[in-house]
Amino acid sequence: MNREETTLLGFEIVAYAGDARSKLLEALKAAQSGDYEKTESLIAEADACLVDAHNAQTSLLQKEASGDDVAFSVTLMHGQDHLMTTMVIKDLINHIVELYKRGN
């Protein structure tokens, strides 16, 4: 896998993880206002984006595991960072949403 392919995969992961992050933060705002139906819908949309990001990441891991030489890309590293922080945000937002629900 050449550097350009790795970079494009990094951009793909950034895009999916960024979309998920935006939806999760919007879900938090919906929870703050008590709109839990919208909250759950946005979290489900974010989950779908995270699945897409994870699938892109998995394709890279499979290539490397099969012996394909994967070129280093700062963009891919950036994508991995976005994906991991978004997954942490998702966990935190799920807990915060539960706290909002208990308070209402």
Contacts in CASP RR format, 6 or more apart in sequence:
PFRMAT RR
TARGET T0000
AUTHOR 0000-0000-0000
METHOD contacts of the structure
MODEL  1
MNREETTLLGFEIVAYAGDARSKLLEALKAAQSGDYEKTESLIAEADACL
VDAHNAQTSLLQKEASGDDVAFSVTLMHGQDHLMTTMVIKDLINHIVELY
KRGN
1 60 0 8 1.000
1 63 0 8 1.000
1 64 0 8 1.000
1 68 0 8 1.000
1 69 0 8 1.000
1 70 0 8 1.000
1 71 0 8 1.000
2 71 0 8 1.000
3 71 0 8 1.000
3 72 0 8 1.000
3 73 0 8 1.000
5 71 0 8 1.000
6 60 0 8 1.000
6 70 0 8 1.000
6 71 0 8 1.000
6 72 0 8 1.000
6 73 0 8 1.000
6 75 0 8 1.000
6 76 0 8 1.000
7 73 0 8 1.000
7 75 0 8 1.000
7 76 0 8 1.000
9 56 0 8 1.000
9 59 0 8 1.000
9 60 0 8 1.000
9 73 0 8 1.000
9 76 0 8 1.000
10 56 0 8 1.000
10 73 0 8 1.000
10 75 0 8 1.000
10 76 0 8 1.000
10 78 0 8 1.000
10 79 0 8 1.000
10 80 0 8 1.000
11 75 0 8 1.000
12 53 0 8 1.000
12 56 0 8 1.000
13 53 0 8 1.000
13 56 0 8 1.000
13 57 0 8 1.000
13 76 0 8 1.000
13 79 0 8 1.000
13 80 0 8 1.000
13 82 0 8 1.000
13 83 0 8 1.000
14 75 0 8 1.000
14 78 0 8 1.000
14 79 0 8 1.000
14 82 0 8 1.000
16 49 0 8 1.000
16 50 0 8 1.000
16 52 0 8 1.000
16 53 0 8 1.000
16 56 0 8 1.000
16 83 0 8 1.000
17 49 0 8 1.000
17 50 0 8 1.000
17 53 0 8 1.000
17 79 0 8 1.000
17 82 0 8 1.000
17 83 0 8 1.000
17 85 0 8 1.000
17 86 0 8 1.000
18 49 0 8 1.000
18 82 0 8 1.000
18 86 0 8 1.000
19 46 0 8 1.000
19 49 0 8 1.000
20 46 0 8 1.000
20 47 0 8 1.000
20 49 0 8 1.000
20 50 0 8 1.000
20 53 0 8 1.000
20 86 0 8 1.000
20 90 0 8 1.000
21 46 0 8 1.000
21 82 0 8 1.000
21 85 0 8 1.000
21 86 0 8 1.000
21 89 0 8 1.000
23 42 0 8 1.000
23 43 0 8 1.000
23 45 0 8 1.000
23 46 0 8 1.000
23 49 0 8 1.000
24 42 0 8 1.000
24 43 0 8 1.000
24 46 0 8 1.000
24 86 0 8 1.000
24 89 0 8 1.000
24 90 0 8 1.000
24 93 0 8 1.000
25 89 0 8 1.000
25 93 0 8 1.000
26 42 0 8 1.000
27 38 0 8 1.000
27 39 0 8 1.000
27 40 0 8 1.000
27 42 0 8 1.000
27 43 0 8 1.000
27 46 0 8 1.000
27 93 0 8 1.000
27 97 0 8 1.000
28 39 0 8 1.000
28 93 0 8 1.000
28 96 0 8 1.000
28 97 0 8 1.000
30 36 0 8 1.000
30 38 0 8 1.000
30 39 0 8 1.000
30 42 0 8 1.000
31 39 0 8 1.000
31 93 0 8 1.000
31 96 0 8 1.000
31 97 0 8 1.000
31 100 0 8 1.000
31 101 0 8 1.000
32 100 0 8 1.000
34 100 0 8 1.000
34 104 0 8 1.000
36 97 0 8 1.000
36 100 0 8 1.000
36 101 0 8 1.000
39 97 0 8 1.000
43 90 0 8 1.000
43 93 0 8 1.000
43 94 0 8 1.000
43 97 0 8 1.000
46 90 0 8 1.000
47 90 0 8 1.000
50 83 0 8 1.000
50 86 0 8 1.000
50 87 0 8 1.000
50 90 0 8 1.000
53 83 0 8 1.000
53 86 0 8 1.000
54 83 0 8 1.000
57 80 0 8 1.000
57 83 0 8 1.000
60 70 0 8 1.000
60 76 0 8 1.000
63 70 0 8 1.000
64 70 0 8 1.000
END
